[in-house]
Amino acid sequence: MLKHVLVATDFSKRSAIACERAFDLAGLTGAEITYLHVIDEDQPQSLIDAAKREAEILFSPGGPTPRTDLKVNHRVLVGDPHEAINDAADDAGADLLVFGAHRRAPLRNAFIGTTAERTIRRSRIPALVVRISGQGLYRKPVCALDLVHQDFAPWRGASRLAIMDSAGARILFAYESGSLDLLRKANKGVKSMEEYLRAERSAVLPSVAKAMQDLGLKPEQAELVTTYISPAETILDFAKREKSDLIVVGTHQKSAFDRVMLGSVSGAVLNRSDLDVLVVPPA
């Protein structure tokens, strides 16, 4: 269950939406809040001092605190933003990070990433990127899981927070049909492709049923989808069709390269989604 939320703010409108969502989710479990603003250390001292004064004013009584019934800690730090956020989360013993959505700047993000993305790469706890204002539990979450490697950590990590309605959840198992290219090259007709896909799907269904049983969910909550374009696009398209309110994805931090890229699937979902995204690190 959610016990401590760290919400990072830059006092923008996007951060305000994230802050409201963070306070609302914390209210579901009575979780403590650490409300954090980080001032980038890479600027003149005069600007740092001015930013400190402004942050202290905004954090003072009467500032932007959506709820008064929760224990709230206000912190202003100076440092590298993504490092300071993770350090503050460790210090607070937080079990969820919350960020506002960033402005999309594809070229810039491709090379250095956003503060949220760079923080998530190193985070040991789940991180929620908020794009849409809302209240209460997430009612229609969709969680993408890796059936091949039996990696169910994203759903389990998300479930422990108790911020979702599991009864309304959908579990998406996206898989690639490795022989599709061969079928196309052999000029096979559409019927042959459909027969192949049906056979492949039938062979996988017992594993899906077992996975759903292990997760404590109903078989009908599972969706087995063939990836035609990319796993990320498949996840985003499914979430849109299902009118989901949250996408849950995991990261695979198996190497330095994976950590830098955040994971091609989770990174792409995080950057392209119009919904809230919860990124869960490996268990």
TAGI-V232327 format. One record per residue. RES is the residue in one letter. PHI is phi in degrees with one decimal (NA if undefined). PSI is psi in whole degrees, 0 to 359 (NA if undefined). D_FIRST is the distance of its C-alpha to the first C-alpha in Angstrom with 1 decimal. Layout:
BEGIN
res = <RES	RES>
phi = <PHI	PHI>
psi = <PSI	PSI>
d_first = <D_FIRST	D_FIRST>
END
This chain:
BEGIN
res = <M	L	K	H	V	L	V	A	T	D	F	S	K	R	S	A	I	A	C	E	R	A	F	D	L	A	G	L	T	G	A	E	I	T	Y	L	H	V	I	D	E	D	Q	P	Q	S	L	I	D	A	A	K	R	E	A	E	I	L	F	S	P	G	G	P	T	P	R	T	D	L	K	V	N	H	R	V	L	V	G	D	P	H	E	A	I	N	D	A	A	D	D	A	G	A	D	L	L	V	F	G	A	H	R	R	A	P	L	R	N	A	F	I	G	T	T	A	E	R	T	I	R	R	S	R	I	P	A	L	V	V	R	I	S	G	Q	G	L	Y	R	K	P	V	C	A	L	D	L	V	H	Q	D	F	A	P	W	R	G	A	S	R	L	A	I	M	D	S	A	G	A	R	I	L	F	A	Y	E	S	G	S	L	D	L	L	R	K	A	N	K	G	V	K	S	M	E	E	Y	L	R	A	E	R	S	A	V	L	P	S	V	A	K	A	M	Q	D	L	G	L	K	P	E	Q	A	E	L	V	T	T	Y	I	S	P	A	E	T	I	L	D	F	A	K	R	E	K	S	D	L	I	V	V	G	T	H	Q	K	S	A	F	D	R	V	M	L	G	S	V	S	G	A	V	L	N	R	S	D	L	D	V	L	V	V	P	P	A>
phi = <NA	-62.2	-118.6	-150.9	-111.1	-107.7	-112.2	-92.4	-131.1	-115.5	68.2	-84.2	-63.0	-64.3	-66.6	-63.5	-63.8	-64.7	-63.4	-60.7	-66.2	-62.4	-64.8	-65.6	-65.5	-62.9	-65.7	-66.2	-119.7	74.7	-67.5	-78.5	-119.9	-110.9	-102.8	-118.0	-124.3	-110.9	-97.9	-62.5	-75.1	-86.7	-163.4	-58.4	-59.0	-61.1	-71.2	-61.9	-62.6	-65.6	-65.5	-61.4	-62.3	-65.2	-63.1	-64.1	-66.4	-66.9	-87.8	-74.0	-52.0	94.4	-77.8	-77.7	-112.2	-63.1	-134.7	-113.7	-93.5	-115.5	-76.2	-125.0	-109.1	-103.4	-132.9	-123.3	-122.0	-116.5	164.9	-73.9	-53.4	-70.7	-72.2	-65.7	-64.4	-65.6	-63.1	-65.5	-64.0	-63.7	-60.9	-82.5	70.5	-67.8	-117.1	-154.9	-100.2	-130.0	-130.4	-82.7	-68.1	-92.7	-70.1	-77.0	-140.4	-50.7	-67.1	-62.5	-64.8	-64.8	-96.9	-122.5	75.7	-88.0	-57.9	-61.0	-65.7	-66.7	-69.0	-62.7	-55.7	-101.7	-71.8	-100.4	-125.8	-60.2	-129.2	-109.8	-102.6	-98.0	-119.8	-123.8	-70.0	-170.8	-137.3	76.6	-63.3	-70.9	-90.2	-133.0	-73.8	-121.5	-121.0	-91.4	-123.9	-96.2	-72.5	-60.3	-98.5	52.9	-95.6	-106.8	-57.2	-58.2	-67.8	-64.7	-65.1	-68.4	-63.1	-62.4	-76.2	59.2	-114.5	-125.9	-93.0	-64.4	-66.2	-99.0	-78.7	-125.0	-105.4	-105.1	-108.1	-98.6	-135.6	-95.3	-94.9	-62.0	-93.7	-60.2	-61.8	-64.3	-63.4	-65.3	-64.0	-84.3	59.2	-71.5	-78.3	-60.0	-59.4	-63.1	-63.4	-64.6	-65.5	-63.2	-64.4	-63.4	-65.3	-65.4	-64.6	-60.8	-68.6	-89.7	-54.9	-59.7	-67.2	-64.7	-60.7	-65.4	-61.8	-65.5	-63.5	-62.7	-84.8	73.9	-116.7	-81.9	-55.5	-70.8	-83.3	-89.4	-133.1	-104.6	-126.1	-80.7	-83.9	-99.6	-101.5	-155.8	-57.2	-63.2	-63.9	-64.3	-63.3	-63.5	-65.4	-63.5	-60.8	-67.2	-64.4	-85.1	54.4	-71.5	-114.7	-157.3	-112.1	-110.9	-132.8	-111.2	-118.6	-118.9	-92.6	-91.8	-153.2	-60.6	-64.3	-60.3	-66.6	-65.8	-86.1	69.2	107.1	-60.6	-73.0	-63.5	-63.0	-66.4	-62.4	-60.2	-80.8	-104.9	-70.3	-98.5	-106.3	-66.5	-128.2	-107.8	-103.8	-110.4	-74.7	-58.6	-63.8>
psi = <144	124	330	123	131	118	123	133	146	12	18	172	323	319	326	320	317	320	315	318	318	315	322	315	321	326	337	328	359	25	151	153	133	118	111	136	128	128	124	127	347	64	165	149	324	321	323	315	319	320	323	314	318	316	319	325	314	331	356	166	133	355	189	70	109	331	149	1	5	155	121	129	129	130	139	120	155	129	194	122	310	329	319	322	314	321	318	323	318	315	322	344	33	150	6	133	143	133	155	159	147	161	136	123	82	315	314	314	329	331	319	343	167	168	316	313	318	326	317	326	324	353	143	1	161	149	131	123	117	129	336	135	145	170	154	190	151	122	333	61	148	131	125	125	154	101	326	315	9	42	96	11	322	315	317	318	320	320	324	338	339	43	6	154	105	334	333	7	154	135	122	119	104	134	153	138	97	337	0	317	320	320	319	316	330	4	34	151	172	321	318	319	317	321	320	315	321	317	318	320	316	323	334	337	319	323	324	314	318	318	316	324	317	328	353	27	166	145	325	351	352	148	124	115	135	133	117	319	293	155	319	314	325	316	312	318	318	314	322	315	325	358	47	160	359	137	129	124	160	170	153	91	68	345	169	322	317	320	321	319	353	346	124	322	306	322	317	318	315	320	333	344	144	1	170	143	129	118	122	123	169	149	NA>
d_first = <0.0	3.8	6.2	9.4	11.2	14.7	17.0	20.5	23.4	27.1	27.7	28.8	28.3	26.0	23.9	24.0	22.5	19.7	19.2	19.2	16.6	14.3	14.9	14.4	11.0	10.1	11.8	9.7	7.1	9.8	8.8	11.9	14.1	16.7	19.4	21.6	25.1	26.9	30.7	32.4	34.7	37.2	39.3	41.9	41.0	42.3	39.8	36.9	38.1	38.4	34.9	33.5	35.4	34.2	30.5	30.9	32.6	29.8	27.2	29.4	28.9	29.6	28.2	25.8	22.7	21.5	19.8	20.9	18.4	15.8	16.4	17.9	19.6	22.4	23.7	26.8	27.6	30.7	30.6	30.0	27.2	25.1	25.5	24.8	21.5	20.3	21.7	20.1	16.6	17.5	18.9	16.0	13.4	11.6	9.0	10.5	14.2	15.8	19.5	22.2	24.4	27.5	31.0	32.2	35.0	35.4	38.0	36.3	32.9	34.6	35.8	33.4	30.3	28.3	26.4	23.1	24.3	25.7	22.5	20.5	23.1	22.3	18.5	16.4	13.1	12.6	14.9	15.3	18.9	19.5	22.8	22.7	21.9	19.7	17.5	14.7	12.8	14.6	16.9	18.8	17.1	19.3	18.3	21.2	21.4	24.1	25.6	28.5	26.5	23.8	21.2	18.1	15.7	15.1	13.8	11.6	10.2	9.7	8.3	5.3	4.5	5.3	8.3	11.0	13.1	13.8	17.0	18.4	17.6	20.5	20.7	23.6	25.7	28.4	31.3	34.7	37.9	39.9	43.2	43.3	45.3	47.7	48.2	48.9	51.4	53.1	53.5	51.9	51.6	48.5	48.9	48.6	45.4	43.9	45.0	43.5	40.1	40.1	40.9	38.2	35.6	36.7	36.5	32.8	31.6	31.2	28.8	26.7	26.6	25.5	22.8	21.4	21.6	19.7	16.9	17.0	18.4	21.9	24.8	25.8	22.6	24.0	26.6	29.1	30.8	33.7	33.6	36.8	36.4	33.3	29.8	28.4	30.9	30.0	26.3	27.2	29.9	27.7	25.0	27.8	29.5	26.4	25.7	22.1	20.0	17.9	19.0	16.8	18.9	18.8	21.1	23.5	24.4	27.2	29.9	30.8	32.1	28.8	27.0	29.7	29.6	25.8	26.6	29.1	26.9	23.7	26.1	28.2	25.4	24.0	27.5	28.7	26.0	26.4	22.8	19.5	18.6	15.4	16.7	14.8	16.8	17.9	15.8>
END
